[in-house]
Amino acid sequence: MSTFVVVGGDAAGMSAASKAKRDDPDLDVVVFEKGEWVSYGACGLPYYIKGEIQTLEELVSVTPEQFREKRDIDLRTGHEVVDIDPDDRVVTARSDDGELRQSYDHLLIATGAKAIVPPIDGADIEGVYTLGSMTDGKELRDFVARSREESPLEQPDSGPACHFLESCEGAVGVVGGGYIGIEMAEALAANDFEVHLFQRGSQVLKTFSGATSERVAEHLREQDVALYLDSEVEAFDGTDSIEAVRTADERVEVEMALLGTGVRPRTELAEDAGIKLGPTGAIATDEYRETNRADVYAAGDCAEAEHVVTGEPAYVPLALTANRHGRAVGQTVAGTPAMGGGVAGTAAVKAFEIEAARTGLIDHEIARNAVNPQMDDAPHPPERIERALEEAGFRIDPMEPVENQIDDALDALRPVIPIRFDEVVIAAQIPADYAGSAQAQIRQFGDLEREEWQPDGSWVGVLRFPAGLQNDFYDLVNELTSGEAETRMIKDEDDIETR
Ligand SMILES: Cc1cc2nc3c(=O)[nH]c(=O)nc-3n(C[C@H](O)[C@H](O)[C@H](O)COP(=O)(O)OP(=O)(O)OC[C@H]3O[C@@H](n4cnc5c(N)ncnc54)[C@H](O)[C@@H]3O)c2cc1C
């Protein structure tokens, strides 16, 4: 029997493990996760801290017991992989019970990313937080409760933290105006904190276009966030715990500070094993997410991927890519090679009452690429399509007019590359047991046309997305609901004019 070992038990790791086991039930699938949580939606953490989500458990899509009992995956939580030996095909994992060695035929590194703590004086004093893990989320939610002189929130039936707040007394500092900083500004403001947001450069959401960032900045001010642009934080003052945030021009007294200063791929394990990093500093892979070592794959926030516009390696650490690439690796390992597609730089963020989104290249990225001499070497779209056709096993018949072959070529390409041929519309009904945790991820899959909560607690959503992705959609829905959701195709490709 062949063994597939996965390091890291969240989006990329558990998607790969589930897909591999589903496609090849005879495969031995072993997952090592150093923490206690698996398959959690870190994206929901700001809303847990805000008080909209009541328990950390609501962020979990599939529990460790369900993975073990229903999916027959050998999931070992509390096991940190400390060494990979690609020559002997063995990993070493450490737990409270000591060290164990596990051999593999295929290995996936899905170790994710960690929050960056910049070298700011006082960054290690009490009251300075990061938000990268479930534990961080719990600490921040406890801070919210504690700072209002309440004991930590009782779970699961306590109300939103803001329910028991009467006055706005505390000031807090948020360092960094990226999506985590902005979502946390909203979460803290909703809990009646006076929020001071410090941004080093001249725009918040610096990976978004200038116009979008300006609109978001304006809205933050409308929501009474004190916004300091071009303000690099130089120090956190305080002896036992934080007392103030200091920049060159300001000293703002605060009772806590959150560092939302970006993430860095967790690559140490891979580097020690001689696995190559790419130009972005994340693990380099080919289109199948395979690294420079045979049968060793990397997916999710620890890896880079090719940008679909520039063809260059890009680092876009977001959940949908982690799920998609994880699933592709699972499928490949189970015997049907799948590429999973590149990244298009798509991201969306909610800032109080408005939502902002981006995709493709935005102004300063276009400018950067325009002067990047490497662009000339980027694979041209026709070459990429040719490669994909080859991948799909489709040969153009030189004796046959091309127009007669287009439909067959498109059919062959559909499963191989997520090209937007046309669109499908699918309704999904998520049973009450899963609705709380699953709908957030499902609604991100495409354009949400309609949604409705049913009296029985289930959620119905109607989504529109590019045709060719429906299998990925079904996989995601099945995975998040242990196969208990219902889906219905409302419009398929044949009903819709080609775009
Ligand atoms: C606060 C917050 C909000 C976010 N919001 C969004 C959002 O709105 N939209 C979006 O798309 N994305 C969002 N993200 C990003 C999203 O959560 C990640 O892209 C996604 O979780 C990446 O999945 P992953 O499996 O690659 O890595 P991770 O989720 O980081 O999981 C990696 C796992 O590997 C484990 N691990 C690491 N090293 C080892 C080891 N040596 N041995 C064993 N286990 C190990 C870790 O404990 C961890 O559980 C957010 C992230 C955060 C923190």
The ligand as an ORCA input file, in Angstrom:
! r2SCAN-3c Opt
* xyz 0 1
  C      -6.938     36.480     10.731
  C      -6.891     35.891      9.381
  C      -7.875     36.239      8.451
  C      -7.841     35.697      7.184
  N      -8.822     36.049      6.297
  C      -8.825     35.505      5.062
  C      -9.859     35.802      4.139
  O     -10.770     36.578      4.435
  N      -9.826     35.201      2.912
  C      -8.840     34.322      2.570
  O      -8.850     33.785      1.463
  N      -7.829     34.029      3.426
  C      -7.809     34.593      4.651
  N      -6.808     34.271      5.525
  C      -5.711     33.394      5.067
  C      -6.111     31.934      5.158
  O      -6.445     31.632      6.474
  C      -4.921     31.110      4.690
  O      -4.664     31.427      3.340
  C      -5.151     29.606      4.780
  O      -5.455     29.226      6.077
  C      -3.889     28.875      4.322
  O      -4.026     27.522      4.539
  P      -2.743     26.585      4.679
  O      -3.267     25.208      4.879
  O      -1.799     26.828      3.583
  O      -1.975     27.104      5.978
  P      -2.430     27.311      7.483
  O      -3.864     27.616      7.590
  O      -1.466     28.271      8.057
  O      -2.169     25.885      8.133
  C      -0.894     25.343      8.273
  C      -0.943     24.322      9.391
  O       0.304     23.646      9.448
  C       0.634     23.409     10.794
  N       2.080     23.223     10.860
  C       3.041     24.131     10.572
  N       4.262     23.584     10.706
  C       4.071     22.293     11.063
  C       4.950     21.204     11.364
  N       6.281     21.334     11.274
  N       4.415     20.022     11.735
  C       3.051     19.868     11.813
  N       2.186     20.863     11.557
  C       2.688     22.056     11.175
  C       0.139     24.654     11.507
  O      -0.074     24.418     12.886
  C      -1.164     24.943     10.757
  O      -2.287     24.343     11.365
  C      -6.811     34.789      6.822
  C      -5.824     34.435      7.755
  C      -5.862     34.976      9.018
  C      -4.791     34.587     10.014
*
